[in-house]
Amino acid sequence: MKIALIGYGKMGHEIAQIALERGHEIVCTIDINEENKFTSPQFKSAEVAIEFTSPGSAMHNYRQAFAAGVAVVSGTTGWLEQLDEIRDACDKRGHTFFYASNFSLGVYIFTALNNYLAKIMNQFPGYDVQMEETHHIHKLDAPSGTAITLAEGILEKIERKSKWALNKSDAPDELQIKAFREGEVPGIHSVIYESEADIIRITHDAKNRKGLALGAVLAAEYTKGKKGFMTMQDMLGIL
Ligand SMILES: NC(=O)c1ccc[n+]([C@@H]2O[C@H](COP(=O)([O-])OP(=O)(O)OC[C@H]3O[C@@H](n4cnc5c(N)ncnc54)[C@H](O)[C@@H]3O)[C@@H](O)[C@H]2O)c1
């Protein structure tokens, strides 16, 4: 496929490498202050743009790609309060958009495990639940998009929790998420259930960014010939 990259940072570079290994062509890269490239013939020739930038620029980039008639796969986190506008653009104007707060297969499996465990733990009020996430010091948003997705899965199943809270929790109905920023950690997520007797902990620990980048390229391949809003559930369907 002809792929454009919006954001050529850590993820952009990993994705470029995997896309080339899988026989794709990178027709355009757009990083910060390269706005003019959105109207270039190279960008318009792309079948899909893979977007990994920053929370504040993602929406603008999606609009620019849609205006150029290019499908978007995005992994940028921290913009989801504007999700409805993107869903609308897909439903009403026929755009193509694939979103995942985490593109790794391992995290997808971990999410399924988290949802199943939460369903079980709803029956055991003697256990309180909290979450921890650790990422590299350059990460702009907290908690991570992945932590929010995991938290939403827990809140849906555990009736004694009604909302998540970052780093401190004053109320028993709050699900506390502790966010740590350390060195160059690619991403660790833990869900911890604790009673007076014991602790049940599940953890996903990313060894590098390869799984994330591969997932984004597979998602780009999946969008070919499709319209609408898509997620990992559509592509993998195993949850
Ligand atoms: N969904 C996932 O699986 C997943 C995985 C890793 C990272 N992320 C998220 O993806 C985003 C990027 O992560 P990263 O590790 O590559 O960060 P990074 O800082 O290494 O790279 C971001 C790049 O985007 C560029 N950029 C910033 N504003 C831009 C704009 N307006 N137009 C074009 N380019 C712009 C920056 O110059 C930089 O090169 C973050 O939001 C991060 O949380 C998601």
Ligand as a Chemical Component Dictionary entry (heavy atoms), coordinates in Angstrom:
data_LIG
# 
_chem_comp.id                   LIG 
_chem_comp.type                 NON-POLYMER 
_chem_comp.pdbx_formal_charge   0 
_chem_comp.three_letter_code    LIG 
# 
loop_
_chem_comp_atom.comp_id 
_chem_comp_atom.atom_id 
_chem_comp_atom.alt_atom_id 
_chem_comp_atom.type_symbol 
_chem_comp_atom.charge 
_chem_comp_atom.model_Cartn_x 
_chem_comp_atom.model_Cartn_y 
_chem_comp_atom.model_Cartn_z 
_chem_comp_atom.pdbx_ordinal 
LIG N1  N1  N 0  -1.929 3.623  20.269 1  
LIG C1  C1  C 0  -0.726 3.107  20.504 2  
LIG O1  O1  O 0  -0.533 1.884  20.363 3  
LIG C2  C2  C 0  0.404  4.017  20.893 4  
LIG C3  C3  C 0  1.703  3.527  21.057 5  
LIG C4  C4  C 0  2.730  4.424  21.349 6  
LIG C5  C5  C 0  2.455  5.782  21.448 7  
LIG N2  N2  N 1  1.177  6.209  21.316 8  
LIG C6  C6  C 0  0.845  7.635  21.315 9  
LIG O2  O2  O 0  1.226  8.140  20.046 10 
LIG C7  C7  C 0  1.666  9.499  20.168 11 
LIG C8  C8  C 0  3.085  9.647  19.612 12 
LIG O3  O3  O 0  3.956  8.803  20.329 13 
LIG P1  P1  P 0  5.527  8.765  19.997 14 
LIG O4  O4  O 0  6.099  7.905  21.046 15 
LIG O5  O5  O -1 5.787  8.467  18.567 16 
LIG O6  O6  O 0  5.911  10.303 20.302 17 
LIG P2  P2  P 0  7.131  11.146 19.733 18 
LIG O7  O7  O 0  7.159  12.406 20.547 19 
LIG O8  O8  O 0  8.367  10.331 19.646 20 
LIG O9  O9  O 0  6.687  11.500 18.240 21 
LIG C9  C9  C 0  5.662  12.390 17.929 22 
LIG C10 C10 C 0  6.047  13.096 16.639 23 
LIG O10 O10 O 0  4.936  13.885 16.211 24 
LIG C11 C11 C 0  5.451  15.116 15.750 25 
LIG N3  N3  N 0  4.403  16.115 15.781 26 
LIG C12 C12 C 0  3.966  16.864 16.823 27 
LIG N4  N4  N 0  2.977  17.690 16.415 28 
LIG C13 C13 C 0  2.799  17.461 15.102 29 
LIG C14 C14 C 0  1.930  17.997 14.122 30 
LIG N5  N5  N 0  1.067  18.986 14.414 31 
LIG N6  N6  N 0  1.987  17.511 12.852 32 
LIG C15 C15 C 0  2.853  16.533 12.550 33 
LIG N7  N7  N 0  3.728  15.998 13.426 34 
LIG C16 C16 C 0  3.692  16.459 14.681 35 
LIG C17 C17 C 0  6.622  15.432 16.685 36 
LIG O11 O11 O 0  7.506  16.376 16.106 37 
LIG C18 C18 C 0  7.247  14.047 16.816 38 
LIG O12 O12 O 0  8.198  13.783 15.796 39 
LIG C19 C19 C 0  1.483  9.843  21.650 40 
LIG O13 O13 O 0  0.196  10.396 21.832 41 
LIG C20 C20 C 0  1.551  8.485  22.337 42 
LIG O14 O14 O 0  0.854  8.471  23.570 43 
LIG C21 C21 C 0  0.158  5.369  21.044 44 
# 
loop_
_chem_comp_bond.comp_id 
_chem_comp_bond.atom_id_1 
_chem_comp_bond.atom_id_2 
_chem_comp_bond.value_order 
_chem_comp_bond.pdbx_ordinal 
LIG N1  C1  SING 1  
LIG C1  O1  DOUB 2  
LIG C1  C2  SING 3  
LIG C2  C3  SING 4  
LIG C2  C21 DOUB 5  
LIG C3  C4  DOUB 6  
LIG C4  C5  SING 7  
LIG C5  N2  DOUB 8  
LIG N2  C6  SING 9  
LIG N2  C21 SING 10 
LIG C6  O2  SING 11 
LIG C6  C20 SING 12 
LIG O2  C7  SING 13 
LIG C7  C8  SING 14 
LIG C7  C19 SING 15 
LIG C8  O3  SING 16 
LIG O3  P1  SING 17 
LIG P1  O4  DOUB 18 
LIG P1  O5  SING 19 
LIG P1  O6  SING 20 
LIG O6  P2  SING 21 
LIG P2  O7  DOUB 22 
LIG P2  O8  SING 23 
LIG P2  O9  SING 24 
LIG O9  C9  SING 25 
LIG C9  C10 SING 26 
LIG C10 O10 SING 27 
LIG C10 C18 SING 28 
LIG O10 C11 SING 29 
LIG C11 N3  SING 30 
LIG C11 C17 SING 31 
LIG N3  C12 SING 32 
LIG N3  C16 SING 33 
LIG C12 N4  DOUB 34 
LIG N4  C13 SING 35 
LIG C13 C14 SING 36 
LIG C13 C16 DOUB 37 
LIG C14 N5  SING 38 
LIG C14 N6  DOUB 39 
LIG N6  C15 SING 40 
LIG C15 N7  DOUB 41 
LIG N7  C16 SING 42 
LIG C17 O11 SING 43 
LIG C17 C18 SING 44 
LIG C18 O12 SING 45 
LIG C19 O13 SING 46 
LIG C19 C20 SING 47 
LIG C20 O14 SING 48 
# 
